[in-house]
Structures are given as structure tokens and as C-alpha cells.
């Protein structure tokens, strides 16, 4: 059993160079890497070779189930990853994000401090994408750039509003953001995974639902504002076609949360078997 399971879900070309650079500069080594990949069939051999010195589980994304009303896959991808996790602490890491060398160490230390009973999020600022001229291979399996990109872009264009310089305890489910965050595996098993109904409603709030249900079961949320990640803005070249569906995700989210708070729906699900 590993101390940490790092979960990385992606449907984009490239990004593997940034992920590997993140892992190679960590000061904490007792982890496994779980990738759920929409491009699995195209790059499974390349990824296996690229991460041959890492403890890797590379998984294809689940079947789409469009005939059952699904418009999205993210919650089901998360649950597929959760089922594969063996670490006591699950660290969520979004693609095209740079994390600090002590990132895993900080999450693990905070998890130990809170005795495995809390959800912890870092903060994540956004940096300007270095320019479309840097993309030499838009369908690169490992990197889309001319060579491996291992450094964060230079110009910050957005500051995470959760970066307040104070207030460790959050208490706000929406502030647990799964682009750079952690949750004990036991809590994921207790709440039964991510609500896959969100995949029928489009884009947004699926990770907030995890935090909402965990809070209802007595697991608080915290923000470690010293654990800063840096996201490379990539909506310049990847348009999210599901963004227009966010209004439907919003509606479902608030309806289901109200039902849970009123005791009409259990915060415990059963997606993980």
C-alpha cells in the first residue's frame, strides 16, 4: 500500500511532460500514479515507456453511455480512478498544472495532522499560455510543444480568490477544488464516490458535491494557502463544448444538495462497489 495515490484525468493531447516534471521534482516519493485517459488507445505504449520509472496505472476512460442520457464523463472517470487507488491519501491533480516540489509532502503532513479526517485543497493561480507559436505538434501524445515543457509560464493573469493569506479552515464545499487537492481514501469509500448523475447535466460542481457530502458526514474542509500550484491557461486552444451546459449542472447541483440537507436523499452513494 502506498501513502499517496495521485489521480490525473485527461482528455487532452500533450501534458505528460508537465506531469512527469511535477513528479520528478517532488520531495515525497511514496506514491502511485493513476491516469484515466481519453487517449489511452492512442498512447498507452508511449505513456508506459515515458513513466517506466514510476508506479503507474494507466486506464482508459469509461464507455460514454450517451444512450443513457450522459453528456459528460468526468464523474465516472473519477470513480474509475478511485476504484484503482491503493494509497491512504488521494491527491487530485489536473492536467497542465505545475505543483511545488513540496506539494505531496504538505498534503501528507496536513492529512496526518488532521488524522485522516479532512479534505484539504491547495490554491491555484493561472498563468498565460506561452503562445500558439510554441505548439509544434497539436496532437502530440506526450507533449504538444517542440520539446518537453517543464517550467511554468512567466506571466500570471489570474489569482485564486481563495488565496487570502489567512483562514486555514474553509467550511465552504465550493472551495475544495479537485484540480489540486487531497482527500483520504477512507472518506471517498465512506461517501461512495462521485455522483455520476452530474455527468447527465454537463459541466461543473461535481467535486463540490464530494465536499458537501463529506461535510455532512463530519469531515471538514481546509485550504493550505502555502501549497500553491500554477495552471497554464489552455482555453485558448481547447474550447470546452460543455461550458454551455453549466446552467443545467448548476440547477441539478442545488436541487440535490437541498434534498440531502432536508434528509430526502442520503449523502452516501454506492458507485465504488
N, C-alpha and C positions, 0 to 999 in steps of 0.2 A: 504493500500500500504506500502510495506517495503522499507527501504532505500537501501538495497543491496539484489540482487539475486545471490547466489553462485551456479555456474554451474559446475557439476562434471560428466564427461563422462568416462565410464569404460567398458572394456570387459574382465577384469581380475578377477580371484579369489582373495579373501582377500582384503586388502586395506581399508576396512571400519573402522578398528581400528585406522589407522593412520588419516583418515578423521575426525573421532569423536574426537580424541585427539587434532587435529588442531582447531576444532570448540570450544571445551571446554576451551581452553586457550586464546581465543580472548578477547580483551578488548572492542570490539564493538558488541552489541547484537541485533541490529535491522536488522536482515537478515532472508531470507528464503533459504532453501537448495533444489536444483533441481538436482536429479541424473537421468541420462539416462544410462540404464544398460543393457548390452547384456545378463546378467544372471538374469534378472528380474523374469522370471518364476520360477527359482530355489530358489530365496532367498527373494521374496517380503515380506513374513511374518517375516522372521528373521530381515530384514532391518527395517521394520516398528516398530518392538519391540525395536531394538537397538537404533533407533533415535526417540523414542517416546516422548522425551522431547525437540525435535527440530521441527521447522516448515518445514516439509518435503513434497516434491512432488517427488515420485519415479516413473519413467516412463520406459517402455520397449523401446528398440531401434526400429527404423522403420523397415519395411519389406526390404529385401535385394535388390530386383529388379535386380537380376543377368540377367534375360531375357531381360532387357533394356540396358545392357551393363555396369552395375555398377560393380566395383571390390572392392569398399570401402564403408563405411557408415558414416565416420566421419562428413562430412559437413551436412548431413541430420540429424544426431544426434544433432549437434549444433542448427540447425534450430528448431528441436522439442523442445529443451530446451529454445531457445529464445521465442518461442510462449507461453511458460508457465511462463516466467518471469514477475513478477509484481513490482520488485524493480526499483528504478530510476537509479541505477548503477548495472551493471552486472560484477561480478568478476569470472573470469575463473580460475579454479583450477584443475590441472591434478592429476591423481591418483599417489600414492606413493611419494608424495611431502610433506615436512614439511614446514609450514609457520610460521613467527614470531607472537607472541601474539598481536602485534600492527598492523598486516598486513592489516586487514579490515579498521582499523581506518586511516591508512596512505592513502590508496586508496580513502577513502571517503573524507578526508581532501583535497587531491590534486584535486579531482573532483570538490569540492566546490571552490577551489582557481581558477581553470580554467573555472568556471561557466558552467560545464557540456558540454564543447566543445572540449575535448581532449581524446585521447586514451593513457592510462598510463600502463607501464609494470614495474614489478619488475625485479630483476635479480635472476638467479637460478644456484647455484653450484651443482656439482654432488658428491655424496659420495659412497664409496664402499659398496656394498651389504654385510651384515654381514656373509654370508656363507650359502651354501645349507644345511648344517647340522642343521641350525636353522628352516628349513621348516619341520614342523611336519605333516602338512595336506595340500598338494598342491592344493586341491580342497575345501579348507575351504571357507565358504560363507562369514564369517566376517573377519577372519584372517587366514593366511596360517602358522603362527608361533605357537609355543607351547602355548604361551599366547599372549594377546594383546600387540602389539609393539607400544610404544608411544614416543620413543626417536629417534633422528636422529642417523645414523651410525657415527662412530668415525673418519674415515679416509677420508679426501677429496681427490678426484682423478682428478677433473676437475674444472677449474674456468671459469665462464661465461665471454666471451670476452667483453660483454657489461659493465662489472664492471671496469670502467676506473677511478673512483674517481673524475670525473668532467662531465660537459656537460649534463645538465638535458634534454635539448631538443634533440630529436633524429632526426626526419625528415627522418629516414630510415624505410620504412614499414617492412622490414625483422626483425627489432629489436623489433617489437611488437609481443611478443611470448605468445601465449594463454595458456601456462602451468601455468603462474602466472601473471595475467594482469587484467585490467578492461576497460570497455567501457560503456558509458552512454546508457541506453536503447533507448533513443530517436535517437541516432546515428544508432544503429542497425536497428530500424524501418525505418529510413530515407534511408539507403542503401539497405534495403530489405533482410537482412540475408546473410548467407554464400553461395557462389556459389557452387551449388550441382553438377555442371559439373566436379568439381575436383574429385568427387567420381568415375568417369569413367576412371580416369587416374592414380590412385594409391596413392602414399604416398608423402605428402609434399606440402607446400606453401599455403594451404587453409586459414590459419589465416593471412598470409601475404597479401592475396587478400583483406581481410576486411580492413586492414590498408591502402592499396593502394587506395581503393575506397573512404575511409573516407578522406584521404588527398586530393583527387581530389575535394571533396566537401567542403574543407576548414577546416577540423578538424585535428589539428596537433597531432603528437605522442611525448611522453616524456618517459624517463626512471627514475624511482626513485631508485637510487642505494643504498639507505638505506633500501629498502624493500627487503631483501634477503630471498629467500627460499632455501631449500636443498633437492635435489632429491635423492632418493635411486636408485642406478643403478639396473635395473632389467632385462636388456637384457641377463644376464647370464642364466636366466631360462625361459624367454619368447622371443622367436625369432620372429621378425616381418616379416611375409611372404611377406609383401607388399613393403619392402625396395627395392627389385629388380625392382619394378615398378617406382621408384622415377625419373628415367630418363624421363619417359613419363609425369609425373606430372610437371617436370621442363619445358619440351617443351610446354605443354599447358599453364602453368603459364605465360611464357614470351610472348607467342603469344597473349593471351587475354589482358595482360597489355599494350602491344604495340597498340592493336586495341582501347583500351579505351583512351590512350594518343593521338591517332590520330583521335579521335572522331567517330570511326566506331562502337563502342559498348558503351552503356551507363554504367556508374558506378553504376547506380541504378537498382536493381533487384526486383523481386516480389515473394520471397519464403515464406514470412511470412503472406501473405493474406491481 
